[in-house]
Amino acid sequence: MIPPPHNPIVAVTHPDPYAYYAALVASRPIYRDEPSGLWVAASAAAVTAILTSELCRVRPPKEQVPGVLLGSSAADIFRHLVRMNDGHRHSSMKVAVSSTLRGIGTEQIAEQSTAWARLLIDEMELEAGRLTDFTFHLPIYVIASLLGISREMLPQTALWMSDFVRCLAPTSTPEQIEQGKGAANHLLDLLHTMLDTPEAEPTARLLSMLAHGARSDGLVDKDAIVANGIGLLSQTYEATAGLIGNTLLALVRHEEIREQVLADPDRLDLVIQEVLRYDPPIQNTRRYLSGNGVVAGEEMKGGDMVLVVLAAANRDPAVNSEPERFDIFRKDRRLFTFGVGAHLCPGENMAAIIARAGVEQLLSSGIDVLRLIETVRYRPSGNARIPVFAGGEEK
């Protein structure tokens, strides 16, 4: 019998962390973890309080950019990302990002997702350990092509994004940090060149739409526009890969639902929404206290860090009854996976559409989903729960 995880960071990649999360919600909805020196928020009420508090920021007050990235292109991207800023800088650019995503129709996203899923399945030998590559490549191919990146550059863009995302992780090695800095250089060059290249139709691609929205809102900083174009890729990368993988595992573990989906693929939309609650791809996020004050009923000090356990909040019976039950017809489902409040992720719909197309095309390809559970492990991460299949890893 596998012992339960001993802390919420280890829990992210544990084979089954959910009994542990339920215990946190029931007995320690918010607490100070003395060994690590951080606060942990687990219940729906505590998570909501932290994510909506004016005292809580997305970055430490004295370290807006991770020190290991300073002086690099990775830092130049990081400091402009809408999800890494608060106040006016955040709200102004978020309007542009959100309006840009709304401007891309769901049908267009679905068509692109289906087309790229079919192409990747044809190109990859999925039974030879490439399924994990598929889950990571598909969101990049879809978003990158919507941004306007050429077909020839998509494989290289996926490789650069893999290196860039790794260098942002708190657990990244010195080698991964250096590789990520180099990848950031290439990504900046690519998107700056695209932004500077005239188009026949000025708003034909997602990057141009973002630039148009930012300039309409009074933002003319090209560096910020390009950085947030890269941000659309990086935010979609891990979350969608995890959602595809966790949806496949849900279908393996729930035979009746799998049969329903095989008979009626439209049921996949319901399955994905429940996976986002039941076994979400993003399990944790963090907030930092900008000053002393009471948050979620606790006295906190400026500089304190709060680990926000989104996956535990999804399992809180106060907001989702019988949370241990996988129910695709669940009424009044509450999701914390994409956050709450000002930093609620605007890409939820896009991730779900891409994941649905990916899973649907994999099932249509005849892949033996029953074999998946025999080989699955989880990619090392302190925040994201991403299955790695058949010994594979994203390339």
C-alpha angles and dihedrals in degrees: 000000000000112000117236119260116273097216138015095254093056088044092068093074099028115122090244117004098162101096086052091051091049090053091051092051092048100043109015109027089163125004145153113253102210099192091058097029094229137114119243121209114194112153123081091246094050094045091049092048093051096045093048099041117114088216093061119084133186093235134036109268092238098042113047089162123033108261094231090062099050116124094022139100088250088062090048089057096041096053091057100044111120092220091056096053135071135200123017096348090055099043096046096050093039089061089056094046094047094047090048092053091047088053092063107080119230090235091057092049091048093049092049092045093051093046094049093043090055092047094049092048089052092048099043129068093225095181089057095065100282098115091095090051088053093054091052098039099048098066091045093050091049099045095038092051090048089050088055102256111152123251091245092057098048098090091049092045089054090053092048091049091052090055094042095051092047093055091057094058117102089229096052117133123234089255092052090048092054092046089049092051090053092048090050089055092055094045092051092049092049097050095040089054090050092049091050094049113094117236131210087231110033095210098037096113135045095247091054090047089053091049091048092049093047093049092046087056092051096262113127100161105127091193091058092047093051093044092054091047086058087044090060088057096045096046092050095045105074099023095055094041089054093045093052092048096044091048090054090050091049090054090050093051097044107053097178092054091045090055090049091052093048088053095043116019090191087076086072091081089060092046092052093051091053092045088055087060102032103041106005124191093225111051105165142028132173139231132190128212114242092195145347118298150112114284124173088354094303130112106239133179132224110272095027115137123221122203105211110206102206093174091057092050089054087058095049108123089210089074104019115037117221089009094182090064118092101223119169090187094053112150122224092006113192117209126194095170094102095039135249133260128008094350096049104144111250093204099073095107093046093051092050093049093049092046092049092052092046095050093042093053092045091054091047090051090063097244112170100243092179089070093056098079091055093064106028124127130157129255110247108262141137094216114019128067104209122163119226112205133207095352091303129140131186113271 
